[in-house]
Amino acid sequence: MRRKDDTLRDTLLAYARELADTDGPEAVNIRSIAGKAGVATGTVYNYFAGKDEILLALTEEYWKNTLLEMKEKIKADNFCKQMEEIYSFLRKRIDSSAGMLMHSLGNVEDAGLMRMESMKAVLEKGIVQRLEADDKVRADIWNEAFTKERYARFIMMNMILLLKADMQDFLFFLEIVKKTIYE
C-alpha cells in the first residue's frame, strides 16, 4: 500500500472547501473533488472514508482557523467586553459558512461534537487567561468550589447554548457575569 501524501490530502480538502464555499456543503462529493484534483475517486477514498469525513475535516479546520483569528480580533480592555466581542464574532461565523458546515454533518454529528471538545478546551483556556488579565475582576470570589476554570466552563456552556438557540442578544448573560465578577 502506498504511503499517504499529506500534500495531496490538503489539496483534496482545499477543493472540497472551494466546493462548499461556492455551492454549499451539499455540493461536496468524492467525484467532484477527484475531478478537480485530477485523481481517481479511489484515491480520494484513500484519504477520506466518504463525504461526511470530508465535511467533518472541513468543519474542524474552519473552527481551528476561527479560534486563531479570534485571538487576534478580540481587543476590548475588560473581560465582559471581550466576552461580548467573542459572542458576536462566533455568531457571525455560525451565521456564515460555519453554520452550513455544522448542519451538514448529519451522519457524523457525534464525531463532530467529540472533535469540537478540543476547540472548546482552547476557548475555555482563553477565557481563564482573559479573566486573569482583567485587574477589575474580584480576587475574593475564587475558591476550591468556584474556580476560574469552572467559571470559564460555565461561560462556555452558556455561550454555546445561546449560540445554538440563535440568541442575538447576549446582554442579559453579560449582566449576570458582571454581577458575579465585578460587584
C-alpha positions, 0 to 999 in steps of 0.5 A: 500500500502506498504511503499517504501524501499529506500534500495531496490530502490538503489539496483534496480538502482545499477543493472540497472547501472551494466546493462548499464555499461556492455551492454549499456543503451539499455540493461536496462529493468524492467525484467532484473533488477527484475531478478537480484534483485530477485523481481517481475517486479511489484515491480520494477514498484513500484519504477520506472514508466518504463525504461526511469525513470530508465535511467533518475535516472541513468543519474542524479546520474552519473552527481551528482557523476561527479560534486563531483569528479570534485571538487576534480580533478580540481587543476590548480592555475588560473581560465582559467586553471581550466576552461580548466581542467573542459572542458576536464574532462566533455568531457571525461565523455560525451565521456564515459558512460555519453554520452550513458546515455544522448542519451538514454533518448529519451522519457524523454529528457525534464525531463532530461534537467529540472533535469540537471538545478540543476547540472548546478546551482552547476557548475555555483556556482563553477565557481563564487567561482573559479573566486573569488579565482583567485587574477589575475582576474580584480576587475574593470570589475564587475558591476550591468550589468556584474556580476560574476554570469552572467559571470559564466552563460555565461561560462556555456552556452558556455561550454555546447554548445561546449560540445554538438557540440563535440568541442575538442578544447576549446582554442579559448573560453579560449582566449576570457575569458582571454581577458575579465578577465585578460587584 
